[in-house]
Amino acid sequence: MAADALETHLTVTGRSTIFELTMSEGVTAQAFTLASPYRVVIDLPDVNFRLDPAAGQKGAGLISAFRYGLFASHKSRIVIDTKGPVVIHSANMTRIKGSSAVKLAIALMPTDAKSFGGGTGAGMAAASEEPNFESAFEAPPDKKQPNAKPVIVIDPGHGGIDPGAIGPNNVNEKTIVLAVAMQLKDELEKTGLYDVKMTRHDDVFISLDDRLKFSRAVGADLFISLHADSIETAASSIRGATIYTLSSKASDKVARIAAEKENASDLLAGIENLDEGKDDQVKSILIDLMKRETSNFSSDFSQLLAKHLRKKITMSRVPRRSAAFKVLKQTDSPSVLVELGYISNRSDEEQMLTPEWQSKVADAITGAVQIYFNKRTALRP
Ligand SMILES: [Zn+2]
């Protein structure tokens, strides 16, 4: 049986900050640090997190915030954001007297960037170890039969350790988008016209790369990534859905910020930033590789989708935008990323939780998908 994570506590003493986690029983834990941005990662076996939903949103001392959740099957993770470079001064697990429960205490001390780079980040090898997703990834896409159904990949954003945006009532983006994805899958399957695949079915973390690999491996004909946006400023009146397609240059500031936020998912989950510095180069190469045809189809679909969604739910002021979203960098499959609304807006947050609203979204997307594929089939020689 998996251990329960029951409570967290941050203690600031002198220059050090201690992160404490109470668990129902002892487990093997591993901790290491990462840079760009500075983080401390604690890897644990399968743990049931029974923490206060607000835990981790407020920092103290050297810690600005932390997140927790399933990282891969049978592997849980806690990622602590620190205000600067830190060193793990000590890590202890002690039994709480008279019970099977234990307290894990990780003491952090500040350090400078130079000594941080000098190898204090113990356990780097473990850091680059990505979750084991299906091994089917490596297999080339099956040659499709001419009459095979179009393959639609639904990609519910975030998951596990990465909650995505968090609303004023602590509703997580990862939960809403998974619920919408499930309804959409049902709706699409009901038509009998499509082969529907999902990048995740439960609350587990999937890296952006693995989402792309999955889409390729299953030979996606259309890739739909589902998200919900948030805005930190007091502009809580901002709401509505936006549909994004890929472009190397963002269509506006809102689009640029949205892409930066969504692209940070891997960093939030404690995956090392291997692209740092080369990012712009990688960006342009990947976008060059994308076929113009794919890009045109993405734009066609985005237009259809805007038309259908507008009839059912509130749209943002500029409902179609573009930016360099990593998860949209697919050479063969047309793709869109839908920010279904602003979870930071109380009305949006409340609405997005209701099955009625979720089914309206599923209906609208299904309608757009049907018209899109009808058109494409009609164009076939
Ligand atoms: Zn998102």
Boltz pocket constraint, residues with backbone or C-beta under 6 A from the ligand:
constraints:
  - pocket:
      binder: B
      contacts: [[A, 157], [A, 158], [A, 164], [A, 165], [A, 173], [A, 226], [A, 227], [A, 228], [A, 262]]
      max_distance: 6.0
